[in-house]
Amino acid sequence: MPLNPADEIVSIETRRSNFRIMPNHRIPYTTKQISYPRFVRARELPERINYRFLNEWRPRPGTRLPQIDITDVITDFEARAEFGCHGHTVRRILPDGCEPCRTNSHYGYFFDAETFKTYQNELEALAERVTVHAGRNHWHRPYRFDGDDFIEFLGWFITEGSVTWKEDSESAVVQIAQETPKYRTRIASLLNRMDISVDTQDRSFSFGSVIFARLLNHLCGSGSRDMHLPDFIWACSAAQKELLLQTLIDGDGHESVKYYTASKQLAEEIMRLQVELGMKPRYGRNGDVWRLSLSTIRDGFKSSRNVSFIQVTEPMYQLTIEDFSLIMAGRNRTFQWIGVSNVS
């Protein structure tokens, strides 16, 4: 709700904060001696010299993702089941209605996506091995992965990954670039655990898979400007969110704890991830490139240096939110916890 500005408003300006607020606005703070939050009216800030912003809060809770089955995400695939027996013996043990779309005496029995999902539990119990692929003449790949491994895999892909679709055939190559030796070792170990065979080059890992190309484009976007975090990460545990964030940091390769991206959506989602993990976001822009600061700093301000009373002519706004008295807000690409005008 817009308000007419007071004769003077209060300005709090530091390297990591920039507020312009009404004199009666409530400011949360702590001190060096007292760590629990208290409130002070903005007009009363000069009565104390040193303040600390709220620098600690509980990460948003979630549930650990123990495992992921990519056939719950993709719909256009075939499953291949390999049995220790053949012919009529296999037909007798298959559940009623579980009809393969084709068979091959050397490679096994193939099922369309709908049939596989209908009888998945039975097929997995009966077969020696089950894999998925996009169709004839495509690579067969595993489809069920440990939750931590899959989240880490997505982190490496979001940061330095790409999908290349070949024009002369219905095939695609997934590539993850990485030059740092210690991170290359981590990626190689990860791909081995996931049972994904790859072509290893000096600066990258790559493998052919239409299914993974479609999956990664769906979960993470296509191209550097379209990259984003997978939607399911917001329901995951704090430890898995932290795993994803740390993998993004490592993959980007900047020792200064900064992350660079051309994707506006990815930048905004990483900042949300920071807040959910107890970190304050801060960002800059250089043309179309977003620069995110991922360091954790316990910051504050001095009333004598950082607080002033200024005159404004622009309207001020009153913010009312439901059930909580604080909001993460700011100006000029910096954010801090600040009180709201009212709680409904």
C-alpha positions as CSV (number, residue, x, y, z in Angstrom):
1,M,0.0,0.0,0.0
2,P,1.6,3.4,-1.0
3,L,2.1,5.9,1.7
4,N,3.1,9.6,1.6
5,P,6.7,9.9,2.6
6,A,7.6,11.4,5.9
7,D,9.6,14.6,6.1
8,E,12.6,12.4,6.5
9,I,13.1,8.7,6.1
10,V,15.9,6.5,7.4
11,S,18.7,5.2,5.2
12,I,20.9,2.2,6.1
13,E,23.7,1.8,3.6
14,T,26.6,-0.6,3.7
15,R,28.5,-2.7,1.2
16,R,26.0,-5.5,1.7
17,S,22.8,-3.6,2.5
18,N,20.8,-0.7,1.2
19,F,17.5,0.2,2.9
20,R,15.3,3.3,2.8
21,I,12.5,2.9,5.4
22,M,10.0,4.9,7.4
23,P,11.1,6.2,10.8
24,N,8.7,3.9,12.7
25,H,9.8,0.7,10.7
26,R,11.0,-2.2,12.9
27,I,14.6,-3.3,12.3
28,P,15.6,-6.8,13.5
29,Y,19.2,-6.9,14.9
30,T,21.6,-8.8,17.2
31,T,24.7,-7.6,19.0
32,K,28.1,-9.1,19.7
33,Q,27.0,-9.8,23.3
34,I,23.4,-10.9,22.6
35,S,22.8,-13.3,19.7
36,Y,19.0,-13.6,19.9
37,P,17.0,-11.2,17.6
38,R,15.5,-8.0,18.9
39,F,13.8,-5.1,17.2
40,V,14.4,-1.4,17.2
41,R,12.4,1.4,15.4
42,A,14.4,2.9,12.6
43,R,14.3,6.4,14.2
44,E,16.0,5.0,17.3
45,L,19.0,3.5,15.6
46,P,21.4,6.3,16.6
47,E,20.8,5.3,20.3
48,R,23.2,2.4,19.8
49,I,26.5,2.3,17.9
50,N,27.0,-1.2,16.7
51,Y,24.4,-3.5,15.2
52,R,24.5,-6.9,13.5
53,F,22.1,-8.0,10.9
54,L,20.4,-11.4,11.3
55,N,23.1,-13.8,10.1
56,E,21.8,-17.2,11.2
57,W,18.5,-19.0,10.6
58,R,17.4,-22.6,10.2
59,P,17.6,-24.1,6.7
60,R,14.3,-24.9,5.3
61,P,13.4,-28.5,6.1
62,G,12.9,-31.2,3.4
63,T,12.9,-34.9,2.9
64,R,16.0,-36.7,1.6
65,L,15.5,-38.2,-1.9
66,P,16.8,-41.7,-1.4
67,Q,16.6,-42.8,-5.0
68,I,15.3,-41.6,-8.4
69,D,13.8,-43.6,-11.2
70,I,14.0,-41.6,-14.4
71,T,11.1,-43.6,-16.0
72,D,8.9,-41.6,-13.5
73,V,10.0,-38.5,-15.4
74,I,10.3,-39.5,-19.1
75,T,7.5,-41.2,-21.1
76,D,9.1,-41.9,-24.5
77,F,11.3,-44.9,-24.0
78,E,11.6,-48.7,-24.3
79,A,12.7,-51.0,-21.5
80,R,14.8,-54.1,-22.2
81,A,14.6,-57.0,-19.8
82,E,17.2,-59.8,-19.9
83,F,16.2,-63.1,-18.5
84,G,18.2,-66.2,-17.6
85,C,15.8,-68.3,-19.6
86,H,14.3,-67.9,-23.1
87,G,11.3,-68.5,-25.3
88,H,8.2,-70.2,-23.9
89,T,9.7,-70.2,-20.4
90,V,9.8,-66.4,-20.3
91,R,6.3,-66.2,-21.7
92,R,5.0,-68.5,-18.9
93,I,6.6,-66.4,-16.1
94,L,5.4,-63.0,-17.5
95,P,2.3,-61.6,-15.8
96,D,-1.0,-61.8,-17.7
97,G,-1.2,-58.8,-20.1
98,C,2.6,-58.1,-19.9
99,E,3.3,-58.4,-23.6
100,P,6.7,-57.5,-25.1
101,C,6.6,-55.2,-28.1
102,R,9.4,-57.2,-29.7
103,T,12.0,-59.8,-28.7
104,N,15.6,-60.6,-29.7
105,S,17.2,-63.9,-28.9
106,H,20.5,-62.2,-28.2
107,Y,19.4,-59.0,-26.4
108,G,16.2,-59.9,-24.5
109,Y,12.6,-58.8,-24.4
110,F,11.5,-55.2,-25.1
111,F,8.5,-53.4,-23.5
112,D,6.9,-50.1,-24.4
113,A,6.8,-47.4,-21.7
114,E,3.2,-48.0,-20.7
115,T,3.6,-51.8,-20.3
116,F,6.9,-51.4,-18.4
117,K,5.4,-48.9,-15.9
118,T,2.3,-51.1,-15.4
119,Y,4.4,-54.3,-14.7
120,Q,7.7,-52.7,-13.5
121,N,7.8,-54.4,-10.1
122,E,7.2,-57.8,-11.7
123,L,9.7,-57.4,-14.5
124,E,12.4,-56.2,-12.1
125,A,11.8,-59.2,-9.9
126,L,11.9,-61.7,-12.8
127,A,14.6,-60.3,-15.0
128,E,18.4,-60.5,-14.4
129,R,18.8,-56.9,-15.7
130,V,16.6,-54.2,-16.9
131,T,17.7,-51.1,-18.9
132,V,16.0,-48.4,-21.0
133,H,16.7,-46.8,-24.4
134,A,15.0,-44.6,-26.9
135,G,14.3,-47.4,-29.4
136,R,16.1,-49.6,-31.9
137,N,19.8,-48.9,-32.4
138,H,20.1,-46.7,-29.3
139,W,22.3,-47.1,-26.3
140,H,20.9,-49.0,-23.3
141,R,21.2,-47.1,-20.0
142,P,20.4,-47.7,-16.4
143,Y,17.4,-45.8,-15.1
144,R,17.5,-45.9,-11.3
145,F,20.1,-44.0,-9.3
146,D,21.0,-43.0,-5.8
147,G,19.4,-39.7,-4.9
148,D,22.7,-38.0,-3.9
149,D,24.5,-39.2,-7.0
150,F,21.8,-38.0,-9.3
151,I,21.7,-34.6,-7.7
152,E,25.5,-34.3,-8.0
153,F,25.3,-35.4,-11.6
154,L,22.7,-32.6,-12.4
155,G,25.0,-30.1,-10.6
156,W,27.9,-30.9,-12.9
157,F,25.7,-30.8,-15.9
158,I,24.0,-27.5,-15.0
159,T,27.4,-25.8,-14.6
160,E,29.4,-27.1,-17.5
161,G,27.2,-29.5,-19.4
162,S,25.6,-29.5,-22.8
163,V,23.5,-31.6,-25.1
164,T,24.3,-31.8,-28.8
165,W,21.6,-33.2,-31.2
166,K,23.0,-34.7,-34.4
167,E,21.3,-33.4,-37.5
168,D,22.0,-36.5,-39.7
169,S,20.4,-39.0,-37.2
170,E,18.1,-39.2,-34.3
171,S,20.9,-39.3,-31.7
172,A,22.3,-37.0,-29.1
173,V,25.5,-36.6,-27.1
174,V,25.6,-35.4,-23.5
175,Q,28.8,-33.7,-22.5
176,I,30.2,-32.5,-19.1
177,A,33.3,-30.3,-19.4
178,Q,35.8,-30.0,-16.6
179,E,39.5,-29.2,-16.6
180,T,40.3,-29.3,-12.9
181,P,42.0,-32.6,-12.1
182,K,40.4,-33.2,-8.6
183,Y,36.9,-32.5,-10.0
184,R,37.5,-34.7,-13.0
185,T,38.4,-37.5,-10.6
186,R,35.1,-36.9,-8.7
187,I,33.1,-36.9,-11.9
188,A,34.7,-40.1,-13.2
189,S,34.0,-41.8,-9.8
190,L,30.4,-40.5,-9.9
191,L,29.7,-41.8,-13.5
192,N,31.2,-45.2,-12.5
193,R,28.8,-45.4,-9.5
194,M,25.9,-44.6,-11.8
195,D,27.0,-47.3,-14.3
196,I,27.2,-44.7,-17.1
197,S,29.9,-45.6,-19.6
198,V,31.5,-42.5,-21.1
199,D,34.1,-41.3,-23.6
200,T,36.8,-39.5,-21.5
201,Q,38.7,-36.6,-23.1
202,D,41.3,-34.3,-21.5
203,R,38.7,-31.7,-20.7
204,S,35.4,-33.5,-20.8
205,F,33.3,-36.6,-20.4
206,S,30.6,-37.5,-23.0
207,F,28.2,-40.3,-23.8
208,G,25.5,-40.9,-26.3
209,S,21.9,-41.1,-25.1
210,V,18.7,-39.7,-26.5
211,I,16.9,-40.6,-23.2
212,F,19.4,-38.6,-21.1
213,A,19.4,-35.7,-23.5
214,R,15.6,-35.5,-23.2
215,L,15.7,-35.9,-19.5
216,L,18.4,-33.3,-18.9
217,N,16.7,-30.8,-21.2
218,H,13.4,-31.4,-19.3
219,L,14.9,-31.1,-15.8
220,C,17.6,-28.5,-16.4
221,G,16.9,-26.6,-19.6
222,S,18.7,-26.5,-23.0
223,G,21.5,-24.1,-23.5
224,S,23.3,-21.7,-21.1
225,R,20.6,-19.1,-21.2
226,D,17.9,-21.6,-20.4
227,M,19.5,-23.5,-17.6
228,H,17.6,-23.9,-14.3
229,L,17.5,-26.1,-11.3
230,P,15.2,-29.2,-11.3
231,D,11.9,-28.6,-9.7
232,F,12.2,-31.6,-7.3
233,I,15.1,-30.1,-5.5
234,W,12.9,-27.8,-3.4
235,A,11.4,-30.8,-1.6
236,C,14.7,-32.4,-0.9
237,S,16.7,-32.3,2.3
238,A,19.0,-29.4,3.3
239,A,22.0,-31.7,2.9
240,Q,21.0,-32.5,-0.8
241,K,20.4,-28.8,-1.5
242,E,23.8,-28.1,-0.1
243,L,25.3,-30.9,-2.2
244,L,23.8,-29.3,-5.4
245,L,25.0,-25.8,-4.5
246,Q,28.6,-27.0,-3.7
247,T,28.7,-29.0,-6.9
248,L,27.6,-25.8,-8.8
249,I,30.4,-23.9,-7.1
250,D,33.0,-26.5,-7.8
251,G,31.9,-27.0,-11.4
252,D,32.1,-23.2,-12.1
253,G,35.8,-23.3,-11.2
254,H,36.1,-19.9,-9.5
255,E,38.1,-19.9,-6.3
256,S,36.6,-16.6,-5.2
257,V,33.3,-18.3,-4.3
258,K,31.4,-16.7,-7.1
259,Y,29.1,-18.2,-9.7
260,Y,28.6,-16.9,-13.2
261,T,25.6,-17.7,-15.4
262,A,23.8,-16.3,-18.5
263,S,20.5,-17.7,-17.3
264,K,18.3,-15.3,-15.3
265,Q,16.1,-18.1,-14.0
266,L,19.1,-20.1,-12.8
267,A,20.5,-17.0,-11.0
268,E,17.2,-16.4,-9.2
269,E,16.9,-20.1,-8.2
270,I,20.5,-20.2,-6.9
271,M,19.7,-17.2,-4.8
272,R,16.6,-18.9,-3.5
273,L,18.7,-22.0,-2.7
274,Q,21.1,-19.8,-0.7
275,V,18.2,-18.4,1.4
276,E,16.9,-21.9,2.1
277,L,20.4,-22.9,3.2
278,G,20.8,-20.0,5.6
279,M,22.9,-17.7,3.3
280,K,22.3,-14.2,2.1
281,P,22.3,-13.7,-1.7
282,R,24.1,-10.9,-3.4
283,Y,24.6,-10.4,-7.1
284,G,26.0,-8.2,-9.9
285,R,25.4,-7.9,-13.6
286,N,27.9,-7.6,-16.5
287,G,25.7,-7.3,-19.6
288,D,23.8,-10.5,-19.8
289,V,26.0,-12.4,-17.3
290,W,24.9,-12.7,-13.7
291,R,27.6,-12.8,-11.0
292,L,26.4,-14.4,-7.7
293,S,28.3,-14.0,-4.4
294,L,28.2,-17.3,-2.5
295,S,30.3,-16.4,0.5
296,T,28.9,-16.4,4.0
297,I,29.7,-13.2,6.0
298,R,28.4,-12.2,9.5
299,D,27.8,-8.5,8.7
300,G,26.3,-5.5,10.4
301,F,26.4,-1.7,10.5
302,K,27.4,1.3,12.7
303,S,24.8,3.9,13.3
304,S,27.4,6.7,13.2
305,R,28.7,5.6,9.8
306,N,25.9,3.8,8.0
307,V,22.7,5.4,9.2
308,S,21.4,8.7,8.0
309,F,18.1,10.7,7.7
310,I,17.3,11.8,4.2
311,Q,14.4,13.5,2.4
312,V,12.5,11.8,-0.4
313,T,9.7,12.8,-2.7
314,E,8.8,9.3,-4.0
315,P,5.9,7.4,-2.4
316,M,6.8,4.8,0.3
317,Y,5.0,1.4,0.5
318,Q,3.6,-0.6,3.4
319,L,4.0,-4.4,3.3
320,T,1.8,-6.8,5.1
321,I,2.4,-10.5,5.0
322,E,0.8,-13.5,6.6
323,D,2.1,-15.2,9.7
324,F,5.7,-13.9,9.8
325,S,7.2,-10.6,10.9
326,L,10.4,-10.7,8.7
327,I,11.2,-10.7,5.0
328,M,14.4,-11.0,3.0
329,A,14.6,-7.8,1.0
330,G,16.9,-5.1,-0.2
331,R,17.9,-2.7,-2.9
332,N,20.7,-2.5,-5.4
333,R,21.3,-6.2,-5.5
334,T,21.9,-6.8,-1.8
335,F,19.6,-8.6,0.6
336,Q,19.1,-8.6,4.4
337,W,16.3,-9.6,6.8
338,I,14.0,-6.7,7.6
339,G,10.8,-6.3,9.5
340,V,7.5,-5.9,7.7
341,S,4.9,-3.2,8.3
342,N,2.1,-5.6,9.5
343,V,1.4,-9.2,10.0
344,S,-2.1,-10.4,9.0
